[in-house]
């Protein structure tokens, strides 16, 4: 089915996102309204060393809870930056880690039913530890490494609920880089 945009109306804009409403014409000629969240692409990194993977945990305000997830983030003030540059910076910021090798694994859409935000997935190895460089909103962030069996238990216990992390795990398993 094809859709044609007939009109666009901005609804909201902040540093982090834009919300717009589009009036669209569907393939059968009928019209509908579609809400679209525009966000800069992000990077998510699976840092692995010696059979362990690094995760971060922080309070996530929208869901009022703390959950473990892969290091990830975006640069809303610099959309379009090179994904590898973003991935290296986010890894260093959240974990203090630098990677000797950072391999791009794929590109996913975070929630293509309502947002244009993509996520670039990276596999990081050859890790060396340095200081974290947390943003104020991340001041409670914890970084820790886990065995793959422990990660599986975190998933089973409902302590990993981030869809982007779970999708990255799936992609990394399909590519043969991780096995839970």
GUFIPA-638199 format. One record per atom (N, C-alpha, C): residue in one letter; y, x, z. Coordinates in pm, whole numbers, plus 50000, padded with zeros to 5 digits. Atoms other than C-alpha are relative to their C-alpha. Example, Ala and Ser with C-alpha at 12.3 -4.5 7.8 and 13.67 -1.06 7.14 Angstrom:
BEGIN
A498815008950000;A495505123050780;A501205009050000;S498814991849994;S498945136750714;S501094992350073;
***
This chain:
BEGIN
X498835008550000;X500005000050000;X501245008950000;X498754992450001;X503445013249916;X501084992250075;X498875006049929;X506585007050117;X501275006549950;X498714995150044;X510175010450008;X501034997050109;X498955002049900;X513065015350250;X501184993149933;X498875007650052;X515774989550187;X501285003150075;X498834997149917;X518104998050476;X499555007750124;X500264992349878;X518295021550774;X501184998250094;X498975001749899;X520175016051098;X499685009150118;X500214991949880;X520565042551370;X500074991250125;X500035007949877;X519695028051713;X500415008450120;X499764991449885;X519855057451954;X499865014649956;X500134985750027;X520365095151946;X500295007950127;X499804990849889;X519995122152211;X499665014049950;X500354986150035;X519375159452215;X498535000749954;X501454999050021;X515615152752205;X499474991549887;X500565008950102;X515185124251960;X501054990949940;X499215010650063;X516665098951723;X499074988149980;X500745012250026;X515535062951696;X500764992349894;X499375007850106;X516195043551381;X499134987849969;X500715011850045;X515235009451245;X500164999149849;X499995001250146;X514295006250881;X499554986149960;X500485012150064;X514054974350681;X499235004749879;X500854995250109;X511174979650442;X499494988449916;X500625009650091;X509774961450143;X498555004449984;X501424997250011;X505984959650147;X499524998149856;X500565000750135;X503764961649840;X499944986049943;X500075013850048;X503504923749821;X501374993549983;X498645005250015;X507304919849814;X500624994850128;X499445004749874;X507704908050173;X500735011550071;X499254989749927;X510034926350411;X499604999950147;X500304998349859;X509584939250762;X500955010450057;X499184989949934;X511374960751017;X499075010050067;X500814989249944;X509964994151125;X500895008950085;X499294990749914;X511155014951421;X499375013849985;X500484986350021;X510875052651371;X500705009350099;X499494989749912;X511285080151630;X499995013149922;X499894987050066;X512535112451473;X500105010850105;X500004988849905;X511715144151666;X499685012749924;X500304987050059;X511635180951578;X498525003250019;X501384995749986;X508195195351514;X499845008850123;X500294991949883;X506535212351808;X498875009749968;X501134990950011;X503995239951859;X499164998550126;X500925000149888;X500925239252082;X499105012249986;X500684987150005;X499105271052174;X498784999850090;X501224998349920;X495535277152291;X499855014950028;X500114985849966;X495755310952469;X498645002750068;X501364997549952;X492215324552522;X499795014950018;X500354986049974;X491035356752681;X498815000550095;X501174997649915;X487705367852827;X499314987050041;X500705012449971;X486145333152801;X500784990150084;X499145008949922;X489085316352976;X501164995449913;X498865005550074;X491855294152843;X501094996450100;X498855002749913;X495335290852993;X500554986149974;X499395013350004;X496695256353072;X501204999950092;X498855002049912;X499905244653231;X499944985950057;X499925013049936;X500485216053472;X501434998050046;X498655003249953;X503775198953538;X500124984950015;X499745014349985;X505155165353642;X500574994849870;X499525006550123;X505615143053339;X500634986750038;X499235011649953;X508335117953420;X499574986849934;X500325012950061;X507425091153159;X498714993650052;X501265005549951;X503905087353307;X499835001850151;X499964998349854;X504815095853669;X498775007250054;X501174992749951;X502065121453709;X499975014449953;X500234986150035;X500945157453691;X498665000949928;X501224998450079;X498385166753425;X499985014049941;X500174987150065;X496985198553274;X500084998149849;X499875000550146;X497765205852910;X500155014149946;X499744987350064;X498015234152663;X501515002549998;X498574997150014;X501385252152652;X500504994449866;X499475006250122;X503585234152400;X501484997050016;X498605003649993;X507135225552311;X500665000349865;X499215000250124;X509845221752052;X501405005250031;X498614995749989;X513365233451989;X500884989249939;X499215010950058;X515455201951950;X501345004749945;X498714994950049;X518595222951897;X499855008849877;X500234991550116;X516975243251620;X498794995049920;X501135005050079;X514685220651415;X499845008149872;X500244992550122;X513065237451120;X499775014850020;X500304985849973;X512565271051292;X498565002849959;X501354995850037;X509505290651188;X499024996350112;X500955004249896;X506495275251373;X499425011650081;X500564988649927;X505065309451465;X500995005350102;X498954995649908;X508365319751623;X500104990550120;X499985010149895;X508425287151820;X498795001550092;X501234998749921;X504805291751933;X500065012250092;X499894987949917;X505415327252057;X500974997850115;X498995002349897;X508525316452246;X499514990150107;X500515009949904;X506875285952407;X498905006050087;X501064993649923;X503845306552513;X500605009050108;X499344990949906;X506065332752676;X500764992350108;X499195007949907;X508375306852835;X499144993450107;X500795008049906;X505665285352995;X498965008050077;X501104992749935;X502995311253078;X500345014450034;X499704985949985;X504665345353062;X499135008749912;X500944992650084;X501985355252811;X500605003649864;X499754996050138;X502445374452488;X498655002149936;X501274999050070;X499705374452226;X500065010749892;X500114990050106;X498645403652008;X499704993149867;X500335007650121;X497295378051761;X500234985150026;X499725014349991;X498525342651704;X499664994249862;X500525005250127;X496565324251433;X500354985249986;X499745014350023;X497825291351285;X498684993049966;X501265007250017;X494975266051301;X500174987349918;X499775012250076;X496535234851152;X501274993050043;X498835008349973;X499255208751154;X499534985750018;X500355013949970;X498865174351310;X501284991950017;X498895008749963;X501145144351355;X499734994750139;X500165004049860;X501735135551717;X499694985250014;X500205014649992;X501945097651669;X500564993949873;X499445003650131;X502345089751299;X500214985049981;X499735014350008;X502425052251367;X501434996550033;X498615003149965;X505935054751506;X500925012250002;X499164988049993;X507165091051488;X499685009549886;X500214990050105;X507645118051227;X499695013850057;X500214986949938;X507015146251478;X498635005549968;X501244992850024;X504415171351373;X499795010450108;X500304989549904;X502685197151586;X499175010749930;X500694988550058;X501615231651472;X499095005850108;X500994995449903;X498425243351645;X499715014949976;X500244985650007;X497935280451722;X498925004250098;X501024993949917;X495095301251866;X500495014050033;X499414987349957;X496355330852071;X498975008550074;X500914990649934;X494315361452172;X500715013350021;X499384987149969;X494975396852293;X501204998150090;X498905004249913;X497065383852580;X500425010850097;X499464991349894;X499325404052806;X500994991950080;X499195008149908;X501125390353110;X501385005950022;X498624996749967;X504875390953165;X500554988650084;X499415010749918;X507315368553352;X500184987149919;X499685012850062;X507705331553278;X501524999149984;X498585002350023;X511075319653147;X500214984949992;X500015014649997;X511045283053252;X501394994049988;X498795007950006;X513695257653166;X500124992250131;X499845007349874;X515155237753459;X499034988250014;X500915011449994;X512995207353369;X498555004350027;X501354994849981;X509925229753400;X499845007750132;X500004991749879;X510705244253742;X498754998250085;X501225002449923;X507535228853888;X498735003349922;X501154997150087;X505275241153607;X499095010650063;X501024990849951;X502055258453711;X499195004649880;X500864994650105;X500075281253478;X498765005950064;X501254995049946;X496425289253536;X498955000949890;X501094999250097;X493375300353340;X498774993050054;X501225007449967;X490125280753334;X498875004549909;X501154998350088;X486615285953205;X499914987449914;X500155011750085;X485625262352925;X499264988850075;X500705010149919;X483245244653168;X500984993050095;X499005006149912;X486155239053407;X500924990749923;X499155008750083;X488265224753123;X499264987049971;X500815012050025;X485445200853038;X500034990950124;X499965007849876;X485425189853405;X501384993550020;X498655005849991;X489215184853401;X500124987849909;X499995011350094;X488765162253097;X499214988450060;X500855010549942;X485915143153263;X500674993450121;X499335005349881;X488005139053581;X501334993149970;X498755006550037;X490995125353387;X501235008050034;X498854991549967;X493225155053470;X500625006349876;X499404996850130;X493825162753102;X500054986949924;X499815012750069;X495285131952933;X500945001349881;X499044997750107;X497745147252688;X499284999349865;X500665002150128;X496765135052341;X500135012149908;X499814988350084;X498215165752169;X499035011150041;X500954990149951;X496115188652390;X498594996449955;X501345004350039;X492995168052322;X499775001549850;X500124998450145;X493645167951947;X499875014749963;X500104985650026;X494185205651950;X498615005150038;X501364996249961;X490915210152142;X499004996149891;X500915004750105;X489125189451877;X500105008549874;X499804991750118;X490635209251591;X499435014050020;X500524986649970;X489785242351758;X498475000050005;X501465000949999;X486185230751812;X499464998849858;X500445001650139;X485845219651449;X500075013349925;X499834987150066;X487105253851338;X499095010850061;X500934990649938;X484515270451567;X500645010250093;X499294990549914;X487075287451791;X499814997250149;X500245003749861;X486315268552115;X498754991450006;X501155008749979;X483255251552255;X500004995850147;X499985005349864;X483415229252560;X498634994650031;
***
